[in-house]
Amino acid sequence: MAVPRHHMAKGKQLRRRSHLALKARNLSKCSHCGKMIMPHAVCKFCGFYKGKEVLPILARELKKREKRMQAGVQ
């Protein structure tokens, strides 16, 4: 089992831990839908990045909805 070699003063310990605090996320607005997203990332709500559609999210939603409708009918 590890044993500390020397006693660490409270001040030194707190100064070391001063960088461990969580930082607030800096979010930006999606240019297409206006929701808050992480910068330099594809919007998970609409699938757009820099004004271009990268992920066909709307098509996926329609496909899921259609699948559910077929399952409900049968």
N, C-alpha and C positions, 0 to 999 in steps of 0.2 A: 504494500500500500504506500502511496506517495505521501511524504511528510514535508511540509515547508521548511526550508533551511533557515530562513530568517523571519523575524516578525516584521510585518508591513504596517506602517503607520496608517491611520484612518485617512489622513489627508492625501497621501500618495495613492491609496486604494481608490478614493473617490475621484481623484484626477484621472486615473487610468480608466475608470468606468464612465467618465463624462462623455465619451464618444459612443457609448452603447445605446444611447437614447434613440427611439424610433423617430424617423424624419417623416414629415407630411408628404404625401404623394403630390407631385405637380401634374395635374390633369389638364388636358386641353380639349376643346370642343371638336367633335367630328364635323368635317366640312360638309358632309351630306345630310346626316340626320340631326346633328346638333347635340348629341349626348356626350357626356364627359368620358373620355377614354385616355389611356396612357399615350404619351406622345411617341411618334415613330412606330406605331403599331396599327394593325388592321382593326377596324371597328367590328366588334363581335355582334353588334346589333344589326348593322346594315351590310357589312362585308366590303366597305369601300376603304381605299387607302390612297391619299393624294388625289382625290377626285375620280379615281378609276375603280370599277368593281373588280375585286380580287377574289372574293369568295361568293359563290352563288347561294347566299343565305335564304333569299326569298324563294328560290326554286326548291331548296331543301324543305322549307316550311310547307309549301304547297304539296310536295311529295308526301310528307308525313301526314298532312291533313287528309289527303286522298286515301292513303293507306288505312287510316283510322276509319274513314267512312266505309270503305270496303269491308273491313273487319266487323263493323257494326251491322251492316246489312246482312252478311252471311251468318 
